[in-house]
Amino acid sequence: MEKRTNISSGAKWEDIVGYSRAVRIGNTVEVTGTVAVKDGEVVGPGDAYKQTKYSLQIIADVLTKAGAKLSDVVRTRMFVTDISRWEEYGKAHREVFGEIKPATSMIEVSGLIDPEYLVEIEATAIIS
């Protein structure tokens, strides 16, 4: 069996809910749903583009900790609270993944855990 490595962000919610920021098994890294939060505060309240960019930066950082890079990402999932703002989410995603072009989904949800969150992003990377 391949070694499992859990990567923590140190967020208090990880122990409360029982999850890791990312999990690596073999050459696969799964990154949990990620929102734009820094020091307990929402980054870019009301700004779909800024929240998406910041969430993707968090994902890039955790991928590095897991021994992966953005070019290893094969799948993203964007859970958004207002699909009519798809171009804002999409612009930020394109700026990060425009050359990589992972498979992706953008799914409208009725809400996220905090009403100020506009987007939550998951990623899957396969280290080549």
N, C-alpha and C positions, 0 to 999 in steps of 0.2 A: 504494500500500500504506500502511496506517495505521502510525503510529509505534509502536514497541515500547518500553516502559519496564520494566526489571527493578528491583524494589524489594528491597533486601537488609536482613536483620536484623543482619548482621554475625557471625552464627554461623559457627564454623569448618566446620561440616558442609556449608555451602552450596558451598564450593570443593571439598571432599572428594568430595561426591556429585554436584555439578554442578546445583544448583537455585537458585531465588530464593524469598524469602518470598512474593512476589506478582509477577505479571506483568500489566501493563496494555497492551492493544492497543485503540485507539479508545476506545469507552465501556465496554469489558468488562474486568473485573478478576478474575483467578483467584488465589485464595489457597491456598497449599500446605498440606498436612497440618500442623496446629498442635497442639502439646502444651503442658502447663502447666509451663514451665521458666523460672526467673528466676535469672540469674547462675550458670547451670550446675546449679542445684538444682531438684528436683521441687517444685512448689507443691502443697500438700495431699496428701501421701502417704496413700493409702488412702481418700481422700475424693472420690468421683465427682462430687458436686455442685461442690465447690470447684475441681477440675481443669477441669471444663467451663466454669465462669464465667471462670476465668483465661484459658483458651484463647480464649474468645470476646472477652475484653478485648484480647488480643494481635491478634486478627483486626480488631477495631474500630480499633485504632491503625494497623495497616498499611493498612487501607482509607482512612483519613484521609491517610496519606502518598501514596496513589495517587490522591487527589482524589475519593474516593467516601465514602459513609456507610452506616451499617447499613441504612437504609431502601432502599438500592440493591440489597441482597442478594436474589437470586432463588432461590438453592439453597445448602443446606448438606448435608454428609455427615459423619456421626458414626461413627467406627470405635471400637467399645467392646470391652473384654476380658471383660465379664460382662453379658450382656443382661438378666439378672434384676434389675439395678440401673437399668433403663430409666427409672424414675420420677425418680431423682436427676439423670440426664443431662437428661431431659425438662424438669424443673423449671427448671434453669439456662437451657436453651434458650428456654423460654417467657418467662422474665423478660427476656431480651434481645430476642426476636423475636415476642412475643405479639401485637403489633399489626401487625407486618410480614408474618408468616406465609409465609416462603419455602417452596418445596418442600424436603423433607428426606428423608434416609434415616438409619436407625440400623442399623448392620451389626455383628454380633459377629464378632470376629477371634480367632485363637488366641493372638495376642500382638502387642505393639508393640516397638519397638527397645530399650526399657528396661522391665523387668518392673514398675517402679513406675508407669508410665504406664497409666492406666485408659481414656483417651479421646484420640483424635486427630481434629481437625475440619478439613474443607476448606470453602471458601466460594466462590461465584461471585456477582459483583455486576455489574449493568448500570446505568451511570450515566445517569440520566434528565435 
